[in-house]
Amino acid sequence: MQMFQFALPIGWQELSAIATTIAVVVALWANRKTTVQMKDTLRAQEQSKNIELFDKRVKIIHNIETDQEVSDLEVQLLFSDQIVAVYREFKELKLKKYGYNRDLDTYKFLIDEACINSDEPSPLREIAKAKWMMEQSDFSQDTVAEYESICKENEVSTSYGSYNDEWRTYNYKTISDSIHATQGSIDDCKTKLVTEMTEFVRRSIDSLVKKGI
């Protein structure tokens, strides 16, 4: 269907109608181009945002793998609640091990102080030797008993370092075993944490690929 009859003489009314129609078509086309450009811009911005989030998450995973500090807030904001719970467990285990290491340092300090005051040789070398013999013998019964006996003989009971004067007994074997066990738990939790974080990042990438971003 023709909108204008060009065979007839064209007057001002017809010219006005033609101009109006052309203006409407141009405006619609311009709006269409603007809409497409806006969509492309938003798509690019969204892609840039997701790439930035990806980089931040990967950096956190790398820092955890290499035992570097990470931001607790970033972990909470960038990962799921389930992963945050595992991360908190990981932090608590590391803090627990730090406490045991401090206990070991306290024990060694007290032993050294006692030996200086009594002018006697420190038993720490003897304890270390007994531990080494036990490990070399693949924890044979007699070497384990010898190690436990030496550690028992050199226990230290004191309120030193306690804020409420609570007495504690420091035993080299007990403290060392606690450090070893906690480190094992840390390693397991770290593996679980890194695995779940990696899977989370992989799923986020898959969702972007499916969306075509």
N, C-alpha and C positions, 0 to 999 in steps of 0.2 A: 504494500500500500504506500502510495506517494504522499508525503506530508505537504509538498508544495507543487503547484502547477506552474512550471517555468514557461509553458507555452503562452501563458497569458501575460499581459503587461504587469510588471512588478511595481507596486507602489510602496509608499512609506510603511504601510501596515504590514505588507508581506515581508519587507526588509527587516522590520522590527521583530517579527516572529522568527525569521531565519536566525537573526543574531541571538535571540533568546535561546533558541534550541542549541545552537553551537556552544553558547556559554555554558549551558547545562551539561552537555556532553563533555566539554573540556574540564569542567569542575568535577564531574564524576570520575573521569580518567585520572585527574590529579589526585583526587581522594584515594583512588585505588592504589596508585603508586605510593602515596604517603603511607597507606595502611600496610602495604607490603614492606616498605622500608622500616616502618616501626616494628613489624614482626621480626624482620631480620636483625634489627638492632637489639630487640629484647632477647632473641635467640642467642646472639653473640654474647650479650651480657650474662645470660644464664649459663652459657658454656664457660665463660671466664670465671664466673662464681664457682662453678662445680670443679673446675681445674684447680682453683685456689684451695677449696676444701680438700680435694684429693691430695694436694701437696702437703697441707698441714697434717692430715691424718698419716700419711706415709712418714713424715718427719717424726711424729710421735712414736710410731712403731719402731723406727730406726733407733731413736733415743732409748727406748725401753730395751731393745735387743743389745745395745752397747752400754747399758747401765748408766745412761746420762739422765739428768734431771728433766722432767716434763712438767708442764703446767696442769695442776689438778683441774682448774676451771676449763681449760681447753678440752681435756678428756671428757668432762661432763657435757660440754656443749657439742662436741663433734662425734660422740659415740652413743650407743644405746645404753639404757639403764642397766641391762644385764652385764654389759662390758664394764660399766662404771663400778658395779658391785665386785667384779673380779679384780679390777684395778685397786679398789680399796683393800681387798684381802691381800693383794700383793704388797701394798704399802705397809700394812699392819705386820706382815711377816718380816719385812725388812727392818721395821722398827724393833720387833721382837729380837731379831738377831743382833741388832745394834746394842740392845740391853745386855745380852749374853756376852758380847765382846767387852763391854764395859766391866762386867763382873769378872771376866778373866784378867783384865788389866788391873782391877782392884786387888784380886787375889795375888797376882805377881808382885804388886807394890807392897802388900802387907807381908808377904814372905820375905822379900828383900829387906824391908825395914826390921823385921824380927831377927833376921840373920845378922844384920849390922849391929843391932843392939846386943845380941848374945855372942857376937864374934864367932859365929858358926858358918860353915859353907852353906850356900843355898841348895835346897833339894830340887830345884827346878831342872837342873841338868840331869839328875838321876831320874826324875819323872819323865822327861823327854826321851831318855834312853830306853826306859821300860816301855814306853808307848811305841817307840820305833821297833823294838824287839817283838812286841805283840803283833804289830802289823806285818813284819817280815815273816813271822811264823804262821801267817794266815789265821791269826787269833786262836792259837792253840790254848788249851785249857790252863796249862801251867803259866804261860806268859800273861794271859788275861788276869789270872789270880795275882800274879806278882805286881802287875800294873795297878790293879784295884787296891792292893794292900799298901803300896807306896802312897797312892793318892789319899787313902783313908788316914794314914799316919800323919799326913801333912795338911789335914784340913785346918781351916781357920774360921773360928766363930767370933764374930764381932758386930758391933753396932756402927762401925765406921761408915760414914757416908749416908747413914739413914737419917731422914728428916724427923722421924718420931722415935728415935732411939730403939728401933726394932733390931733385935739380934738376928743375924743370918750366919749360916754355915757355908763357907766357900770350899768346894771340892773340885780339884782340877778336872777329874774324869767327868763328873756330873756336868760341869760347865761346858767342857769340850764336846761331850755327847749332845748337849742341847744345841750348841752352835752347828754341829754337823747335821743334826736332824732338821733344824730350821732351814739350813741352806738347801737341803733336799726339797723341802716344801716350797721354798722360794723358786727353785728351778722348775718344779712342776707347775706352779702357778704362773710363772713367767711364760712357759711354753703354751699354756692354755690361753693366757691373755693375748699373746702375739697371734696365735692361731685364730681366735675369735675376732680380733681387730682386723686381721688380714681378710678374713671371710666377709666381714662387714663392708670393707672397702671394695672387695670384688663384687658384691651384690649391688653396691651403689653405682659401680661402673656399668654393670649389666643393665640396670634400669635406664641409664642414660643412653646406652646403645639402642635399646628397644624404642626409646622415645625419638631417636634420630638426632639427638643433640650432639 
